[in-house]
Amino acid sequence: MANRVFLIVLDSFGIGAEPDAAAFGDEGTNTLASIAGQPEFSAPQLQKLGLFNIDGVTAGQPCPAPAASFARLREHSMGKDTTIGHWEIAGVVSPQPLPTFPDGFPPELIAEFERKTGKKVLCNKPYSGTQVLKDYGEQAMRENALIVYTSADSVFQVAANEALVPVPQLYEYCQAARDMLKGEWGVGRVIARPFVGDKAENFVRTTNRHDLSLKPPRPTMLDVLKAAGRDVIAVGKIYDIFDGEGVTEKIKTTGNTNGIAFTKALQTRDFEGLAFINLVDFDMLYGHRRDKAGYAAAASEFDRFLADFIPGMRQGDVLMITADHGCDPGYTKTTDHTREYVPYLICGPGVKAGVDLGTRLGFGTIAATVCEALGVSAPALDGESVWREIAR
């Protein structure tokens, strides 16, 4: 049995299109393949673990004797967004997609939001988060207005300049939106997007982003572990994704580098349970911006972290590496998430090396395996554990 599980989500690190990708507009996508050929990509530790041995992975060279057990996971839920992906990782399948608004939000909703905030709303369209600042940022400052936009995902995003709308005030506006967005309007996330700068050329989003998610529809792995007396430490946007449900400790991060540093620090701490970590920059900074070089460099930074982290693992430690969806930086038809398989790498002193688990349906495989590894019964979660196949 394990004492500590470090579950790291490389946000959007897909490894190839799923069979139904065409239905999502994502046929032929492959995040890993798009970055593996970049000069900035160096992943010797991931190679040793078995990343390139996973079913269907053609990028990179397989390792003759992988140090980890490994699988390819196919999403069971009807979605390709952060919320649904993480819920499924935590053992809750979503058979229906969360609502999206390709033509913008209904006028009556926007009017009510303006009434609640006392602010004019600009844009109200699907938009790139960086381009929307260039196109609407100066007007928003002139008129002291809020920029509301969405994407192909189930999100209601609110951007405001920190010089005019203090961050706590923006959070209050987003909470007002969250309170409104229920039922048929129940988007997965309301996202505060503060920015700074005084003209289109120098507007930049800050690290004060804040996500307000729907609560999961039923208890997840986090709730089960917490109820069993285990620690559930949420690093990065995990707390926000689950609206705090099942979390015993929250650690806010400013990006991958900061998240990696906190994970290293957690390794030196005594706890019993789960450290659930999201590294957001893969998706936010590089996937959506279709920056293959930046994405490859971020993967290399994570790989260097592994070279330091793995030798420091204790008896009873388990490291799991996965993703929540794809966001192929080489796919230029859209700038949205992509419907892809995700990797599942599991290693540690008590884990067998080189077990090829093939392709499994459902990210809930992770939730079931985490709970069984920690000795916690979780029969109500979606997913089948592979712990007995890989435990020494």
FENZI-V979385 format. One record per residue. N is the residue number from 1. RES is the residue in three letters. SS is DSSP state (A for helix, B for strand, O for the rest). PSI is psi in whole degrees, -180 to 180 (* if undefined). Layout:
n->{N;N}
res->{RES;RES}
ss->{SS;SS}
psi->{PSI;PSI}
This chain:
n->{1;2;3;4;5;6;7;8;9;10;11;12;13;14;15;16;17;18;19;20;21;22;23;24;25;26;27;28;29;30;31;32;33;34;35;36;37;38;39;40;41;42;43;44;45;46;47;48;49;50;51;52;53;54;55;56;57;58;59;60;61;62;63;64;65;66;67;68;69;70;71;72;73;74;75;76;77;78;79;80;81;82;83;84;85;86;87;88;89;90;91;92;93;94;95;96;97;98;99;100;101;102;103;104;105;106;107;108;109;110;111;112;113;114;115;116;117;118;119;120;121;122;123;124;125;126;127;128;129;130;131;132;133;134;135;136;137;138;139;140;141;142;143;144;145;146;147;148;149;150;151;152;153;154;155;156;157;158;159;160;161;162;163;164;165;166;167;168;169;170;171;172;173;174;175;176;177;178;179;180;181;182;183;184;185;186;187;188;189;190;191;192;193;194;195;196;197;198;199;200;201;202;203;204;205;206;207;208;209;210;211;212;213;214;215;216;217;218;219;220;221;222;223;224;225;226;227;228;229;230;231;232;233;234;235;236;237;238;239;240;241;242;243;244;245;246;247;248;249;250;251;252;253;254;255;256;257;258;259;260;261;262;263;264;265;266;267;268;269;270;271;272;273;274;275;276;277;278;279;280;281;282;283;284;285;286;287;288;289;290;291;292;293;294;295;296;297;298;299;300;301;302;303;304;305;306;307;308;309;310;311;312;313;314;315;316;317;318;319;320;321;322;323;324;325;326;327;328;329;330;331;332;333;334;335;336;337;338;339;340;341;342;343;344;345;346;347;348;349;350;351;352;353;354;355;356;357;358;359;360;361;362;363;364;365;366;367;368;369;370;371;372;373;374;375;376;377;378;379;380;381;382;383;384;385;386;387;388;389;390;391;392}
res->{MET;ALA;ASN;ARG;VAL;PHE;LEU;ILE;VAL;LEU;ASP;SER;PHE;GLY;ILE;GLY;ALA;GLU;PRO;ASP;ALA;ALA;ALA;PHE;GLY;ASP;GLU;GLY;THR;ASN;THR;LEU;ALA;SER;ILE;ALA;GLY;GLN;PRO;GLU;PHE;SER;ALA;PRO;GLN;LEU;GLN;LYS;LEU;GLY;LEU;PHE;ASN;ILE;ASP;GLY;VAL;THR;ALA;GLY;GLN;PRO;CYS;PRO;ALA;PRO;ALA;ALA;SER;PHE;ALA;ARG;LEU;ARG;GLU;HIS;SER;MET;GLY;LYS;ASP;THR;THR;ILE;GLY;HIS;TRP;GLU;ILE;ALA;GLY;VAL;VAL;SER;PRO;GLN;PRO;LEU;PRO;THR;PHE;PRO;ASP;GLY;PHE;PRO;PRO;GLU;LEU;ILE;ALA;GLU;PHE;GLU;ARG;LYS;THR;GLY;LYS;LYS;VAL;LEU;CYS;ASN;LYS;PRO;TYR;SER;GLY;THR;GLN;VAL;LEU;LYS;ASP;TYR;GLY;GLU;GLN;ALA;MET;ARG;GLU;ASN;ALA;LEU;ILE;VAL;TYR;THR;SER;ALA;ASP;SER;VAL;PHE;GLN;VAL;ALA;ALA;ASN;GLU;ALA;LEU;VAL;PRO;VAL;PRO;GLN;LEU;TYR;GLU;TYR;CYS;GLN;ALA;ALA;ARG;ASP;MET;LEU;LYS;GLY;GLU;TRP;GLY;VAL;GLY;ARG;VAL;ILE;ALA;ARG;PRO;PHE;VAL;GLY;ASP;LYS;ALA;GLU;ASN;PHE;VAL;ARG;THR;THR;ASN;ARG;HIS;ASP;LEU;SER;LEU;LYS;PRO;PRO;ARG;PRO;THR;MET;LEU;ASP;VAL;LEU;LYS;ALA;ALA;GLY;ARG;ASP;VAL;ILE;ALA;VAL;GLY;LYS;ILE;TYR;ASP;ILE;PHE;ASP;GLY;GLU;GLY;VAL;THR;GLU;LYS;ILE;LYS;THR;THR;GLY;ASN;THR;ASN;GLY;ILE;ALA;PHE;THR;LYS;ALA;LEU;GLN;THR;ARG;ASP;PHE;GLU;GLY;LEU;ALA;PHE;ILE;ASN;LEU;VAL;ASP;PHE;ASP;MET;LEU;TYR;GLY;HIS;ARG;ARG;ASP;LYS;ALA;GLY;TYR;ALA;ALA;ALA;ALA;SER;GLU;PHE;ASP;ARG;PHE;LEU;ALA;ASP;PHE;ILE;PRO;GLY;MET;ARG;GLN;GLY;ASP;VAL;LEU;MET;ILE;THR;ALA;ASP;HIS;GLY;CYS;ASP;PRO;GLY;TYR;THR;LYS;THR;THR;ASP;HIS;THR;ARG;GLU;TYR;VAL;PRO;TYR;LEU;ILE;CYS;GLY;PRO;GLY;VAL;LYS;ALA;GLY;VAL;ASP;LEU;GLY;THR;ARG;LEU;GLY;PHE;GLY;THR;ILE;ALA;ALA;THR;VAL;CYS;GLU;ALA;LEU;GLY;VAL;SER;ALA;PRO;ALA;LEU;ASP;GLY;GLU;SER;VAL;TRP;ARG;GLU;ILE;ALA;ARG}
ss->{O;O;O;B;B;B;B;B;B;B;O;O;O;B;B;B;B;O;O;O;A;A;A;A;O;O;O;O;O;O;A;A;A;A;A;A;O;O;O;O;O;O;O;A;A;A;A;A;A;O;A;A;A;O;O;O;O;O;O;O;O;O;O;O;O;O;O;O;B;B;B;B;B;B;O;O;O;O;O;O;O;A;A;A;A;A;A;A;A;O;O;O;O;O;O;O;O;O;O;O;O;O;O;O;O;O;A;A;A;A;A;A;A;A;A;A;A;O;O;O;B;B;B;B;B;B;O;O;O;O;A;A;A;A;A;A;A;A;A;A;A;A;A;O;O;B;B;B;B;B;O;O;O;O;B;B;B;B;B;B;B;O;O;O;O;O;A;A;A;A;A;A;A;A;A;A;A;A;A;A;O;O;A;A;A;O;O;O;B;B;B;B;B;B;B;B;O;O;O;A;A;A;O;B;B;O;O;O;O;B;B;B;B;O;O;O;O;O;O;O;A;A;A;A;A;A;A;O;O;O;B;B;B;B;B;O;O;A;A;A;A;O;O;O;O;O;O;O;B;B;B;O;O;O;O;A;A;A;A;A;A;A;A;A;A;A;A;O;O;O;O;O;B;B;B;B;B;B;B;O;A;A;A;A;A;A;A;O;O;O;O;A;A;A;A;A;A;A;A;A;A;A;A;A;A;A;A;A;A;A;A;A;O;O;O;O;B;B;B;B;B;B;O;O;O;B;O;O;O;O;O;O;O;O;O;O;O;B;O;B;B;B;B;B;B;B;B;O;O;O;B;O;O;O;O;B;B;B;B;B;B;O;O;A;A;A;A;A;A;A;A;A;A;O;O;O;O;O;O;O;O;O;O;O;O;O;A;A;A;A;B;O}
psi->{146;155;-39;133;127;106;111;121;114;96;111;14;72;160;26;149;139;164;-29;18;-35;-33;-20;4;23;25;134;5;150;97;-48;-45;-34;-29;-21;-26;1;144;-27;-10;122;117;56;-33;-43;-36;-45;-35;-28;17;-42;3;-8;145;131;-7;120;-11;146;174;127;153;133;-31;81;144;-12;166;153;153;162;128;133;131;134;-32;160;76;175;33;170;-48;-55;-40;-46;-39;-43;-39;-35;9;20;109;140;100;-21;139;151;152;141;163;74;-19;14;172;153;143;-36;-32;-45;-40;-41;-38;-41;-39;-42;-34;-20;19;143;146;133;157;-88;54;164;134;152;137;-26;-39;-33;-30;-39;-38;-28;-10;-45;-41;-41;-37;-41;-39;4;49;169;143;118;129;167;-164;-166;-16;170;79;148;107;137;116;139;148;129;-24;-25;-34;102;148;-46;-35;-41;-40;-39;-41;-42;-33;-37;-41;-43;-40;-29;-33;82;170;-130;-19;9;76;156;-41;141;128;122;128;71;148;166;169;166;0;166;-36;-23;13;136;139;145;177;10;20;146;128;133;106;160;147;142;148;-17;172;142;-179;-38;-45;-42;-45;-43;-43;-27;4;12;155;142;99;118;119;129;-142;12;-46;-46;-43;-38;10;36;-5;126;2;135;-19;136;131;112;141;164;1;-171;-49;-44;-41;-39;-42;-42;-37;-41;-42;-39;-32;-28;-7;156;119;166;111;-136;131;113;112;133;128;102;-23;-31;-46;-56;-45;-29;-43;-57;-30;3;48;91;-41;-44;-41;-45;-42;-38;-39;-38;-38;-43;-39;-40;-36;-42;-37;-27;-38;-47;-44;-21;4;140;166;133;-3;143;133;128;135;130;-165;172;-12;-173;168;73;112;-10;0;109;4;-31;175;24;176;160;143;97;156;158;155;157;107;131;125;167;168;-29;15;134;146;144;16;116;109;1;-148;129;141;121;123;-16;-14;-37;-50;-46;-38;-42;-48;-43;-40;-36;4;30;126;134;60;-21;-10;148;130;153;130;146;11;-42;-21;-23;-14;138;*}
